[in-house]
Amino acid sequence: MVFGLFKRKDPVCGMKEEKGKGLEKHEKWFCSQDCMSKFDQALKKSQKHRGGSCCH
Ligand SMILES: [Zn+2]
């Protein structure tokens, strides 16, 4: 919630958010569809690994 104050960056390649560019998902910013799907895959893997018993 407080993170809205900060400039975001692509968690996959580390590129800084640019207005009017990229995509948004999971409250995060991605420079491209490619990075977004990479993040999605990593997320699915980690959720599978943990068994999904944590937060939701
Ligand atoms: Zn990227």
PDB file of the backbone (N, CA, C, O) and the ligand in Angstrom, with CONECT records:
HET     ZN  A 101       1
ATOM      1  N   MET A   1       0.832  -1.207   0.000  1.00  0.00           N
ATOM      2  CA  MET A   1       0.000   0.000   0.000  1.00  0.00           C
ATOM      3  C   MET A   1       0.860   1.247   0.000  1.00  0.00           C
ATOM      4  O   MET A   1       0.636   2.160  -0.795  1.00  0.00           O
ATOM      5  N   VAL A   2       1.843   1.292   0.888  1.00  0.00           N
ATOM      6  CA  VAL A   2       2.724   2.446   0.980  1.00  0.00           C
ATOM      7  C   VAL A   2       3.682   2.500  -0.205  1.00  0.00           C
ATOM      8  O   VAL A   2       4.300   3.526  -0.490  1.00  0.00           O
ATOM      9  N   PHE A   3       3.783   1.359  -0.883  1.00  0.00           N
ATOM     10  CA  PHE A   3       4.739   1.258  -1.977  1.00  0.00           C
ATOM     11  C   PHE A   3       4.383   2.139  -3.170  1.00  0.00           C
ATOM     12  O   PHE A   3       5.206   2.375  -4.054  1.00  0.00           O
ATOM     13  N   GLY A   4       3.130   2.623  -3.178  1.00  0.00           N
ATOM     14  CA  GLY A   4       2.720   3.504  -4.255  1.00  0.00           C
ATOM     15  C   GLY A   4       3.523   4.798  -4.302  1.00  0.00           C
ATOM     16  O   GLY A   4       3.574   5.470  -5.332  1.00  0.00           O
ATOM     17  N   LEU A   5       4.142   5.137  -3.195  1.00  0.00           N
ATOM     18  CA  LEU A   5       4.918   6.365  -3.131  1.00  0.00           C
ATOM     19  C   LEU A   5       6.259   6.243  -3.836  1.00  0.00           C
ATOM     20  O   LEU A   5       6.872   7.239  -4.223  1.00  0.00           O
ATOM     21  N   PHE A   6       6.691   5.025  -3.991  1.00  0.00           N
ATOM     22  CA  PHE A   6       8.003   4.809  -4.567  1.00  0.00           C
ATOM     23  C   PHE A   6       7.912   4.434  -6.039  1.00  0.00           C
ATOM     24  O   PHE A   6       6.940   3.836  -6.502  1.00  0.00           O
ATOM     25  N   LYS A   7       8.933   4.799  -6.727  1.00  0.00           N
ATOM     26  CA  LYS A   7       8.986   4.393  -8.118  1.00  0.00           C
ATOM     27  C   LYS A   7       9.278   2.903  -8.179  1.00  0.00           C
ATOM     28  O   LYS A   7      10.170   2.397  -7.498  1.00  0.00           O
ATOM     29  N   ARG A   8       8.515   2.221  -9.003  1.00  0.00           N
ATOM     30  CA  ARG A   8       8.699   0.784  -9.081  1.00  0.00           C
ATOM     31  C   ARG A   8       9.728   0.435 -10.138  1.00  0.00           C
ATOM     32  O   ARG A   8      10.110   1.253 -10.976  1.00  0.00           O
ATOM     33  N   LYS A   9      10.157  -0.807 -10.064  1.00  0.00           N
ATOM     34  CA  LYS A   9      11.014  -1.286 -11.137  1.00  0.00           C
ATOM     35  C   LYS A   9      10.707  -2.742 -11.456  1.00  0.00           C
ATOM     36  O   LYS A   9      10.171  -3.493 -10.642  1.00  0.00           O
ATOM     37  N   ASP A  10      11.060  -3.088 -12.637  1.00  0.00           N
ATOM     38  CA  ASP A  10      10.868  -4.442 -13.111  1.00  0.00           C
ATOM     39  C   ASP A  10      11.642  -5.418 -12.230  1.00  0.00           C
ATOM     40  O   ASP A  10      12.869  -5.345 -12.168  1.00  0.00           O
ATOM     41  N   PRO A  11      10.937  -6.349 -11.533  1.00  0.00           N
ATOM     42  CA  PRO A  11      11.628  -7.282 -10.646  1.00  0.00           C
ATOM     43  C   PRO A  11      12.438  -8.332 -11.398  1.00  0.00           C
ATOM     44  O   PRO A  11      13.271  -9.021 -10.807  1.00  0.00           O
ATOM     45  N   VAL A  12      12.196  -8.452 -12.683  1.00  0.00           N
ATOM     46  CA  VAL A  12      12.904  -9.463 -13.467  1.00  0.00           C
ATOM     47  C   VAL A  12      14.227  -8.927 -14.008  1.00  0.00           C
ATOM     48  O   VAL A  12      15.275  -9.533 -13.785  1.00  0.00           O
ATOM     49  N   CYS A  13      14.191  -7.811 -14.706  1.00  0.00           N
ATOM     50  CA  CYS A  13      15.423  -7.296 -15.304  1.00  0.00           C
ATOM     51  C   CYS A  13      15.953  -6.057 -14.594  1.00  0.00           C
ATOM     52  O   CYS A  13      17.060  -5.603 -14.882  1.00  0.00           O
ATOM     53  N   GLY A  14      15.161  -5.499 -13.657  1.00  0.00           N
ATOM     54  CA  GLY A  14      15.634  -4.373 -12.871  1.00  0.00           C
ATOM     55  C   GLY A  14      15.459  -3.020 -13.526  1.00  0.00           C
ATOM     56  O   GLY A  14      15.939  -2.015 -13.002  1.00  0.00           O
ATOM     57  N   MET A  15      14.781  -2.974 -14.664  1.00  0.00           N
ATOM     58  CA  MET A  15      14.573  -1.699 -15.345  1.00  0.00           C
ATOM     59  C   MET A  15      13.613  -0.824 -14.547  1.00  0.00           C
ATOM     60  O   MET A  15      12.642  -1.325 -13.981  1.00  0.00           O
ATOM     61  N   LYS A  16      13.876   0.468 -14.498  1.00  0.00           N
ATOM     62  CA  LYS A  16      13.001   1.375 -13.764  1.00  0.00           C
ATOM     63  C   LYS A  16      11.728   1.648 -14.539  1.00  0.00           C
ATOM     64  O   LYS A  16      11.701   1.641 -15.769  1.00  0.00           O
ATOM     65  N   GLU A  17      10.664   1.890 -13.767  1.00  0.00           N
ATOM     66  CA  GLU A  17       9.375   2.142 -14.398  1.00  0.00           C
ATOM     67  C   GLU A  17       9.420   3.387 -15.274  1.00  0.00           C
ATOM     68  O   GLU A  17       9.958   4.424 -14.885  1.00  0.00           O
ATOM     69  N   GLU A  18       8.852   3.262 -16.445  1.00  0.00           N
ATOM     70  CA  GLU A  18       8.742   4.408 -17.339  1.00  0.00           C
ATOM     71  C   GLU A  18       7.278   4.656 -17.636  1.00  0.00           C
ATOM     72  O   GLU A  18       6.529   3.740 -17.974  1.00  0.00           O
ATOM     73  N   LYS A  19       6.884   5.916 -17.503  1.00  0.00           N
ATOM     74  CA  LYS A  19       5.484   6.238 -17.742  1.00  0.00           C
ATOM     75  C   LYS A  19       5.084   5.912 -19.169  1.00  0.00           C
ATOM     76  O   LYS A  19       5.806   6.197 -20.125  1.00  0.00           O
ATOM     77  N   GLY A  20       3.910   5.306 -19.284  1.00  0.00           N
ATOM     78  CA  GLY A  20       3.394   5.009 -20.612  1.00  0.00           C
ATOM     79  C   GLY A  20       4.013   3.794 -21.266  1.00  0.00           C
ATOM     80  O   GLY A  20       3.692   3.447 -22.403  1.00  0.00           O
ATOM     81  N   LYS A  21       4.913   3.145 -20.524  1.00  0.00           N
ATOM     82  CA  LYS A  21       5.546   1.949 -21.083  1.00  0.00           C
ATOM     83  C   LYS A  21       5.308   0.757 -20.180  1.00  0.00           C
ATOM     84  O   LYS A  21       4.975   0.901 -19.003  1.00  0.00           O
ATOM     85  N   GLY A  22       5.480  -0.389 -20.736  1.00  0.00           N
ATOM     86  CA  GLY A  22       5.438  -1.605 -19.944  1.00  0.00           C
ATOM     87  C   GLY A  22       4.044  -2.040 -19.524  1.00  0.00           C
ATOM     88  O   GLY A  22       3.035  -1.545 -20.025  1.00  0.00           O
ATOM     89  N   LEU A  23       4.020  -2.977 -18.595  1.00  0.00           N
ATOM     90  CA  LEU A  23       2.775  -3.576 -18.143  1.00  0.00           C
ATOM     91  C   LEU A  23       2.736  -3.624 -16.628  1.00  0.00           C
ATOM     92  O   LEU A  23       3.770  -3.554 -15.964  1.00  0.00           O
ATOM     93  N   GLU A  24       1.517  -3.747 -16.084  1.00  0.00           N
ATOM     94  CA  GLU A  24       1.371  -3.822 -14.644  1.00  0.00           C
ATOM     95  C   GLU A  24       0.621  -5.086 -14.268  1.00  0.00           C
ATOM     96  O   GLU A  24      -0.410  -5.417 -14.854  1.00  0.00           O
ATOM     97  N   LYS A  25       1.156  -5.781 -13.285  1.00  0.00           N
ATOM     98  CA  LYS A  25       0.495  -6.974 -12.777  1.00  0.00           C
ATOM     99  C   LYS A  25       1.003  -7.254 -11.377  1.00  0.00           C
ATOM    100  O   LYS A  25       2.150  -6.942 -11.058  1.00  0.00           O
ATOM    101  N   HIS A  26       0.158  -7.841 -10.533  1.00  0.00           N
ATOM    102  CA  HIS A  26       0.540  -8.157  -9.146  1.00  0.00           C
ATOM    103  C   HIS A  26       1.077  -6.934  -8.425  1.00  0.00           C
ATOM    104  O   HIS A  26       1.953  -7.070  -7.572  1.00  0.00           O
ATOM    105  N   GLU A  27       0.572  -5.722  -8.745  1.00  0.00           N
ATOM    106  CA  GLU A  27       1.061  -4.500  -8.117  1.00  0.00           C
ATOM    107  C   GLU A  27       2.502  -4.202  -8.487  1.00  0.00           C
ATOM    108  O   GLU A  27       3.158  -3.388  -7.838  1.00  0.00           O
ATOM    109  N   LYS A  28       2.989  -4.849  -9.513  1.00  0.00           N
ATOM    110  CA  LYS A  28       4.368  -4.618  -9.940  1.00  0.00           C
ATOM    111  C   LYS A  28       4.395  -4.139 -11.386  1.00  0.00           C
ATOM    112  O   LYS A  28       3.429  -4.287 -12.135  1.00  0.00           O
ATOM    113  N   TRP A  29       5.514  -3.570 -11.743  1.00  0.00           N
ATOM    114  CA  TRP A  29       5.653  -3.070 -13.100  1.00  0.00           C
ATOM    115  C   TRP A  29       6.662  -3.912 -13.877  1.00  0.00           C
ATOM    116  O   TRP A  29       7.719  -4.292 -13.373  1.00  0.00           O
ATOM    117  N   PHE A  30       6.295  -4.180 -15.107  1.00  0.00           N
ATOM    118  CA  PHE A  30       7.186  -4.959 -15.974  1.00  0.00           C
ATOM    119  C   PHE A  30       7.429  -4.216 -17.271  1.00  0.00           C
ATOM    120  O   PHE A  30       6.510  -3.623 -17.835  1.00  0.00           O
ATOM    121  N   CYS A  31       8.660  -4.247 -17.742  1.00  0.00           N
ATOM    122  CA  CYS A  31       9.001  -3.505 -18.955  1.00  0.00           C
ATOM    123  C   CYS A  31       8.391  -4.166 -20.182  1.00  0.00           C
ATOM    124  O   CYS A  31       8.120  -3.498 -21.179  1.00  0.00           O
ATOM    125  N   SER A  32       8.176  -5.461 -20.115  1.00  0.00           N
ATOM    126  CA  SER A  32       7.659  -6.153 -21.290  1.00  0.00           C
ATOM    127  C   SER A  32       6.861  -7.394 -20.901  1.00  0.00           C
ATOM    128  O   SER A  32       6.926  -7.878 -19.771  1.00  0.00           O
ATOM    129  N   GLN A  33       6.116  -7.882 -21.868  1.00  0.00           N
ATOM    130  CA  GLN A  33       5.350  -9.113 -21.694  1.00  0.00           C
ATOM    131  C   GLN A  33       6.279 -10.263 -21.335  1.00  0.00           C
ATOM    132  O   GLN A  33       5.925 -11.159 -20.569  1.00  0.00           O
ATOM    133  N   ASP A  34       7.454 -10.216 -21.898  1.00  0.00           N
ATOM    134  CA  ASP A  34       8.439 -11.258 -21.671  1.00  0.00           C
ATOM    135  C   ASP A  34       8.820 -11.336 -20.193  1.00  0.00           C
ATOM    136  O   ASP A  34       8.816 -12.414 -19.598  1.00  0.00           O
ATOM    137  N   CYS A  35       9.144 -10.196 -19.613  1.00  0.00           N
ATOM    138  CA  CYS A  35       9.518 -10.156 -18.201  1.00  0.00           C
ATOM    139  C   CYS A  35       8.338 -10.549 -17.323  1.00  0.00           C
ATOM    140  O   CYS A  35       8.509 -11.228 -16.310  1.00  0.00           O
ATOM    141  N   MET A  36       7.131 -10.118 -17.716  1.00  0.00           N
ATOM    142  CA  MET A  36       5.958 -10.436 -16.924  1.00  0.00           C
ATOM    143  C   MET A  36       5.724 -11.943 -16.863  1.00  0.00           C
ATOM    144  O   MET A  36       5.413 -12.487 -15.804  1.00  0.00           O
ATOM    145  N   SER A  37       5.873 -12.603 -17.987  1.00  0.00           N
ATOM    146  CA  SER A  37       5.633 -14.044 -17.985  1.00  0.00           C
ATOM    147  C   SER A  37       6.743 -14.784 -17.246  1.00  0.00           C
ATOM    148  O   SER A  37       6.502 -15.832 -16.645  1.00  0.00           O
ATOM    149  N   LYS A  38       7.948 -14.245 -17.290  1.00  0.00           N
ATOM    150  CA  LYS A  38       9.039 -14.848 -16.514  1.00  0.00           C
ATOM    151  C   LYS A  38       8.734 -14.768 -15.034  1.00  0.00           C
ATOM    152  O   LYS A  38       8.924 -15.732 -14.291  1.00  0.00           O
ATOM    153  N   PHE A  39       8.254 -13.597 -14.611  1.00  0.00           N
ATOM    154  CA  PHE A  39       7.911 -13.415 -13.204  1.00  0.00           C
ATOM    155  C   PHE A  39       6.770 -14.331 -12.801  1.00  0.00           C
ATOM    156  O   PHE A  39       6.782 -14.927 -11.723  1.00  0.00           O
ATOM    157  N   ASP A  40       5.782 -14.435 -13.686  1.00  0.00           N
ATOM    158  CA  ASP A  40       4.637 -15.315 -13.442  1.00  0.00           C
ATOM    159  C   ASP A  40       5.075 -16.757 -13.228  1.00  0.00           C
ATOM    160  O   ASP A  40       4.599 -17.442 -12.322  1.00  0.00           O
ATOM    161  N   GLN A  41       5.969 -17.192 -14.060  1.00  0.00           N
ATOM    162  CA  GLN A  41       6.454 -18.564 -13.955  1.00  0.00           C
ATOM    163  C   GLN A  41       7.200 -18.794 -12.656  1.00  0.00           C
ATOM    164  O   GLN A  41       7.018 -19.817 -11.996  1.00  0.00           O
ATOM    165  N   ALA A  42       8.042 -17.836 -12.292  1.00  0.00           N
ATOM    166  CA  ALA A  42       8.793 -17.940 -11.042  1.00  0.00           C
ATOM    167  C   ALA A  42       7.849 -17.958  -9.846  1.00  0.00           C
ATOM    168  O   ALA A  42       8.055 -18.691  -8.879  1.00  0.00           O
ATOM    169  N   LEU A  43       6.804 -17.128  -9.938  1.00  0.00           N
ATOM    170  CA  LEU A  43       5.819 -17.042  -8.864  1.00  0.00           C
ATOM    171  C   LEU A  43       5.089 -18.373  -8.705  1.00  0.00           C
ATOM    172  O   LEU A  43       4.917 -18.868  -7.591  1.00  0.00           O
ATOM    173  N   LYS A  44       4.670 -18.932  -9.805  1.00  0.00           N
ATOM    174  CA  LYS A  44       3.968 -20.214  -9.755  1.00  0.00           C
ATOM    175  C   LYS A  44       4.851 -21.293  -9.159  1.00  0.00           C
ATOM    176  O   LYS A  44       4.401 -22.118  -8.363  1.00  0.00           O
ATOM    177  N   LYS A  45       6.112 -21.275  -9.554  1.00  0.00           N
ATOM    178  CA  LYS A  45       7.046 -22.273  -9.037  1.00  0.00           C
ATOM    179  C   LYS A  45       7.189 -22.152  -7.532  1.00  0.00           C
ATOM    180  O   LYS A  45       7.147 -23.153  -6.817  1.00  0.00           O
ATOM    181  N   SER A  46       7.360 -20.918  -7.046  1.00  0.00           N
ATOM    182  CA  SER A  46       7.585 -20.728  -5.615  1.00  0.00           C
ATOM    183  C   SER A  46       6.324 -21.067  -4.818  1.00  0.00           C
ATOM    184  O   SER A  46       6.407 -21.580  -3.702  1.00  0.00           O
ATOM    185  N   GLN A  47       5.160 -20.778  -5.397  1.00  0.00           N
ATOM    186  CA  GLN A  47       3.916 -21.116  -4.704  1.00  0.00           C
ATOM    187  C   GLN A  47       3.763 -22.624  -4.601  1.00  0.00           C
ATOM    188  O   GLN A  47       3.341 -23.161  -3.577  1.00  0.00           O
ATOM    189  N   LYS A  48       4.111 -23.280  -5.672  1.00  0.00           N
ATOM    190  CA  LYS A  48       4.039 -24.735  -5.692  1.00  0.00           C
ATOM    191  C   LYS A  48       4.969 -25.316  -4.642  1.00  0.00           C
ATOM    192  O   LYS A  48       4.632 -26.255  -3.921  1.00  0.00           O
ATOM    193  N   HIS A  49       6.150 -24.721  -4.584  1.00  0.00           N
ATOM    194  CA  HIS A  49       7.179 -25.203  -3.673  1.00  0.00           C
ATOM    195  C   HIS A  49       6.741 -25.071  -2.217  1.00  0.00           C
ATOM    196  O   HIS A  49       6.999 -25.954  -1.399  1.00  0.00           O
ATOM    197  N   ARG A  50       6.068 -23.949  -1.901  1.00  0.00           N
ATOM    198  CA  ARG A  50       5.677 -23.704  -0.517  1.00  0.00           C
ATOM    199  C   ARG A  50       4.370 -24.406  -0.150  1.00  0.00           C
ATOM    200  O   ARG A  50       4.017 -24.507   1.025  1.00  0.00           O
ATOM    201  N   GLY A  51       3.673 -24.878  -1.146  1.00  0.00           N
ATOM    202  CA  GLY A  51       2.422 -25.562  -0.871  1.00  0.00           C
ATOM    203  C   GLY A  51       1.238 -24.633  -0.657  1.00  0.00           C
ATOM    204  O   GLY A  51       0.139 -25.095  -0.351  1.00  0.00           O
ATOM    205  N   GLY A  52       1.443 -23.347  -0.813  1.00  0.00           N
ATOM    206  CA  GLY A  52       0.359 -22.365  -0.759  1.00  0.00           C
ATOM    207  C   GLY A  52      -0.351 -22.272   0.576  1.00  0.00           C
ATOM    208  O   GLY A  52      -1.535 -21.935   0.602  1.00  0.00           O
ATOM    209  N   SER A  53       0.301 -22.548   1.661  1.00  0.00           N
ATOM    210  CA  SER A  53      -0.359 -22.521   2.965  1.00  0.00           C
ATOM    211  C   SER A  53      -0.138 -21.217   3.712  1.00  0.00           C
ATOM    212  O   SER A  53      -0.608 -21.049   4.838  1.00  0.00           O
ATOM    213  N   CYS A  54       0.566 -20.312   3.093  1.00  0.00           N
ATOM    214  CA  CYS A  54       0.947 -19.077   3.785  1.00  0.00           C
ATOM    215  C   CYS A  54      -0.170 -18.039   3.933  1.00  0.00           C
ATOM    216  O   CYS A  54      -0.925 -18.064   4.905  1.00  0.00           O
ATOM    217  N   CYS A  55      -0.264 -17.154   2.985  1.00  0.00           N
ATOM    218  CA  CYS A  55      -1.042 -15.926   3.218  1.00  0.00           C
ATOM    219  C   CYS A  55      -2.502 -15.991   2.826  1.00  0.00           C
ATOM    220  O   CYS A  55      -3.364 -15.528   3.573  1.00  0.00           O
ATOM    221  N   HIS A  56      -2.790 -16.545   1.695  1.00  0.00           N
ATOM    222  CA  HIS A  56      -4.177 -16.466   1.215  1.00  0.00           C
ATOM    223  C   HIS A  56      -4.877 -17.807   1.269  1.00  0.00           C
ATOM    224  O   HIS A  56      -6.047 -17.908   0.901  1.00  0.00           O
TER     225      HIS A  56
HETATM  226 ZN    ZN A 101      12.079  -6.245 -17.867  1.00  0.00          ZN2+
END
